[in-house]
Structures are given as C-alpha cells and as structure tokens.
C-alpha cells in the first residue's frame, strides 16, 4: 500500500478541493481576527446600512464621506458616546468595519468561484456536493446574521450590538471553521 493510492487515477479534484477549503479556512480565521479588532475599536456601528453590492465601494469623495458620517451621527452611539468625533476619527472606525465586510464578500466570492468551477467540471465527489454547497449557504447566512447583529446596535438606546447576536455571529463563524476543518481532513 502506498499513501494516496486511493486517489490515484481519479477524475475528481480532492487535492484541489482541499487547497480551496484551506484558503477558505485561512480567510475565515482572518475575518474572525478582523471582527475582533472591529469590536475592540468600537467600529461595528460605523456603517449604518446593509448594502451587500453597492457597499463594496467605500466613499469616493468628500461628499460621500460626509454623507456616511452624517448617517453615523444620527445613531445613539454617536450622540451619547462619540459626540464631537472628527471626520478623521470616523474614517478610522469606518475602515475597520468596511474591511470586515469586504473580507466577508471575498470569502463568499472565493467559495462561489471554487464551488461553481469544481461543480461545472464535474470534479466534486458525488457525496461532497451537498456538504460543500452547505458551506456556501452558511457563509451567506453568516452575512445576514452580521447585519442582524449590527441592526441591533442601531436601535434607540443601544451603544453596542446585542451580546447574544454577537455570540451568534461568532459562533456561526466557528461552525464554519469546524466544517471546513472536517472536509480538509477528510
């Protein structure tokens, strides 16, 4: 018996799928770290709207920055905790939240390109199609949970997001990491 003999001569792409899953694992670990920094810098409520497509672009002009800042200044957090914050201070917290959301978009894109590419070429082992698809579903649900979490912090009287929503968001990230680990090792 030789190591790897079970995969020799197969038309599927188990090794390539494993690399794809490792890249996803690294990105999810990175987004957890950036999410932690977003929390520590109190940046999570700096973007007050959920715009999955148009939100991919940051403010591009002074007017755009002022518009984003004006939206933030309407929040309870700004009025009661950060009143008097400068535009430069706002931009600092904005970039943390924007970066966190960008990583989420990148993770979704890496998953989609990999899954569609492997699926379209028929290289996913039959028993792996649904589990690999479910990873993408979890990634999409995680984005919705992220907005559900942020939305709780934008309510009147809230300085931060609801702790149970934060715990849900982080918990789902760890479930995604665990699922990726399971398939990497499989």
C-alpha positions as CSV (number, residue, x, y, z in Angstrom):
1,X,0.0,0.0,0.0
2,X,1.2,3.5,-0.9
3,X,0.0,6.8,0.6
4,X,-2.5,8.5,-1.7
5,X,-3.2,5.3,-3.8
6,X,-7.0,5.7,-3.2
7,X,-7.0,9.0,-5.1
8,X,-4.6,7.9,-7.9
9,X,-6.2,7.8,-11.3
10,X,-9.5,9.5,-10.2
11,X,-11.1,12.3,-12.2
12,X,-12.3,14.3,-9.2
13,X,-10.2,17.0,-7.6
14,X,-9.9,16.1,-4.0
15,X,-6.5,17.7,-3.6
16,X,-7.6,20.9,-5.3
17,X,-10.7,21.0,-3.3
18,X,-8.6,20.6,-0.1
19,X,-6.5,23.6,-1.1
20,X,-9.6,25.6,-1.9
21,X,-11.0,24.7,1.6
22,X,-7.7,25.6,3.2
23,X,-7.8,29.0,1.6
24,X,-11.4,29.5,2.8
25,X,-10.2,28.4,6.3
26,X,-7.5,31.0,6.3
27,X,-9.9,33.7,5.2
28,X,-12.4,32.8,7.8
29,X,-9.7,32.8,10.5
30,X,-8.6,36.2,9.2
31,X,-12.2,37.6,9.3
32,X,-12.6,36.4,12.9
33,X,-9.4,38.4,13.8
34,X,-10.6,41.5,11.9
35,X,-14.0,41.1,13.5
36,X,-12.3,41.1,16.9
37,X,-10.4,44.3,16.1
38,X,-13.7,45.8,14.8
39,X,-15.2,45.1,18.2
40,X,-12.2,46.3,20.1
41,X,-12.0,49.6,18.1
42,X,-15.8,50.1,18.6
43,X,-16.2,50.3,14.8
44,X,-19.0,47.9,14.2
45,X,-21.8,50.5,14.0
46,X,-19.9,53.0,11.8
47,X,-21.7,51.7,8.6
48,X,-25.4,52.1,9.2
49,X,-26.8,50.5,6.1
50,X,-26.6,46.9,4.7
51,X,-25.7,47.3,1.1
52,X,-24.3,43.9,0.0
53,X,-23.5,45.1,-3.5
54,X,-23.1,48.9,-3.5
55,X,-21.4,48.8,-0.1
56,X,-18.4,47.1,-1.7
57,X,-17.2,50.5,-2.7
58,X,-16.0,52.8,0.0
59,X,-16.9,56.5,0.0
60,X,-15.1,58.0,-3.0
61,X,-15.4,61.7,-2.4
62,X,-15.5,64.2,0.4
63,X,-19.3,64.5,-0.1
64,X,-19.6,60.7,0.2
65,X,-17.6,60.7,3.4
66,X,-19.7,63.5,4.8
67,X,-22.9,61.6,3.9
68,X,-21.7,58.4,5.7
69,X,-20.6,60.5,8.7
70,X,-24.0,62.2,8.8
71,X,-25.7,58.8,8.9
72,X,-23.4,57.7,11.8
73,X,-24.1,61.0,13.7
74,X,-27.8,60.0,13.8
75,X,-27.0,56.9,15.8
76,X,-27.4,56.7,19.6
77,X,-23.8,55.6,19.9
78,X,-22.5,58.7,18.3
79,X,-24.9,61.1,20.1
80,X,-24.2,59.6,23.6
81,X,-20.7,58.1,23.3
82,X,-18.8,59.7,20.4
83,X,-20.3,63.2,20.1
84,X,-17.7,65.6,18.8
85,X,-15.9,62.9,16.9
86,X,-14.0,64.3,13.9
87,X,-14.4,63.0,10.3
88,X,-10.8,61.6,10.5
89,X,-11.7,59.7,13.7
90,X,-14.9,58.4,12.0
91,X,-12.9,57.3,8.9
92,X,-10.6,55.2,11.2
93,X,-13.5,53.2,12.6
94,X,-15.3,53.1,9.2
95,X,-12.3,51.4,7.6
96,X,-12.3,48.6,10.2
97,X,-16.0,47.8,9.6
98,X,-15.6,48.2,5.8
99,X,-12.6,45.9,5.8
100,X,-14.6,43.3,7.8
101,X,-17.4,43.4,5.4
102,X,-15.0,43.2,2.4
103,X,-13.5,40.1,3.8
104,X,-17.0,38.6,4.0
105,X,-17.6,39.4,0.4
106,X,-14.2,37.9,-0.6
107,X,-15.0,34.7,1.3
108,X,-18.3,34.4,-0.5
109,X,-16.6,35.1,-3.8
110,X,-13.8,32.5,-3.2
111,X,-16.4,29.9,-2.2
112,X,-18.7,30.7,-5.2
113,X,-15.8,30.6,-7.8
114,X,-14.4,27.4,-6.3
115,X,-17.7,25.6,-6.0
116,X,-19.1,26.6,-9.4
117,X,-15.7,25.8,-11.0
118,X,-15.5,22.3,-9.5
119,X,-19.2,21.6,-9.9
120,X,-19.3,22.7,-13.6
121,X,-16.4,20.5,-14.5
122,X,-17.8,17.5,-12.6
123,X,-14.9,17.2,-10.3
124,X,-16.7,17.2,-7.0
125,X,-17.0,13.7,-5.5
126,X,-20.7,12.9,-5.5
127,X,-21.1,12.6,-1.8
128,X,-19.4,16.0,-1.3
129,X,-21.7,18.2,-3.4
130,X,-24.3,18.9,-0.8
131,X,-21.9,19.4,2.1
132,X,-19.7,21.8,0.0
133,X,-22.8,23.6,-1.1
134,X,-23.9,23.9,2.6
135,X,-20.7,25.7,3.4
136,X,-21.7,28.4,0.9
137,X,-25.2,28.6,2.5
138,X,-23.6,29.0,5.9
139,X,-21.4,31.8,4.6
140,X,-24.4,33.6,3.1
141,X,-26.4,33.1,6.3
142,X,-23.4,34.5,8.3
143,X,-23.6,37.7,6.3
144,X,-27.3,38.1,7.1
145,X,-26.5,37.3,10.8
146,X,-23.9,40.0,10.7
147,X,-26.4,42.6,9.6
148,X,-29.0,41.3,12.1
149,X,-26.3,41.8,14.8
150,X,-25.3,45.4,13.6
151,X,-29.0,46.3,13.3
152,X,-29.5,45.6,17.0
153,X,-26.8,48.2,17.8
154,X,-28.5,50.9,15.7
155,X,-31.7,50.9,17.8
156,X,-32.5,53.7,20.2
157,X,-30.7,53.4,23.5
158,X,-28.0,51.0,22.2
159,X,-24.3,51.8,22.4
160,X,-23.3,48.3,21.1
161,X,-24.7,45.3,19.4
162,X,-26.8,42.9,21.4
163,X,-24.5,40.4,23.1
164,X,-26.5,37.3,22.1
165,X,-26.4,38.4,18.5
166,X,-22.6,38.9,18.7
167,X,-22.3,35.5,20.2
168,X,-24.4,34.0,17.4
169,X,-22.3,35.7,14.7
170,X,-19.0,34.5,16.3
171,X,-20.5,31.0,17.0
172,X,-21.5,30.5,13.3
173,X,-18.0,31.6,12.3
174,X,-16.6,28.8,14.4
175,X,-19.1,26.3,13.0
176,X,-17.9,27.3,9.5
177,X,-14.3,26.8,10.6
178,X,-15.2,23.4,12.1
179,X,-17.0,22.3,8.9
180,X,-14.0,23.5,6.7
181,X,-11.6,21.6,9.0
182,X,-13.7,18.4,8.8
183,X,-13.6,18.4,5.0
184,X,-9.9,19.5,4.8
185,X,-9.1,16.4,7.0
186,X,-11.5,14.2,5.1
